[in-house]
Amino acid sequence: MSTIDSMITVGKNVKFWRERKGVTQEGLANKAGLHRTTVAKIETDMRHGTNITTLQKIADALGISLNSLLNPPKERR
């Protein structure tokens, strides 16, 4: 899997888990201490990338492990 493919997977995973938890982009951003546009960019345009600290904040805000954001959920495989 290429780096771009990996980043796209992470973006899709963020959206999957956010929607599964019933949280809006703004709600997730607020809980993670991020700006809503940051969450939107991660979900839709991961080509620019993000850092592991931001992903950990998102995982914590969603109540999931960082690994859950890095690997496709079974429901999406």
Residue pairs with C-beta under 8 A, 6 or more apart in sequence:
1 9
4 46
4 47
6 70
7 46
7 47
7 49
8 46
8 47
9 70
9 71
9 72
10 42
10 46
10 50
10 55
10 69
10 70
11 42
11 43
11 44
11 45
11 46
12 43
12 72
12 76
13 68
13 69
13 70
13 71
13 72
13 73
13 76
14 39
14 42
14 43
14 58
14 69
15 43
16 73
16 75
16 76
17 62
17 64
17 68
17 69
17 73
18 24
18 25
18 28
18 39
18 43
18 62
21 62
21 63
23 31
23 62
25 36
25 39
25 40
25 43
26 36
26 39
28 34
28 39
28 58
28 61
28 62
29 35
29 36
29 38
29 39
31 61
32 39
32 54
32 57
32 58
32 60
32 61
33 57
34 54
34 57
34 58
38 50
38 54
39 58
41 48
41 50
42 50
42 54
42 58
52 66
55 66
55 69
55 70
56 66
58 69
59 65
59 66
59 68
59 69
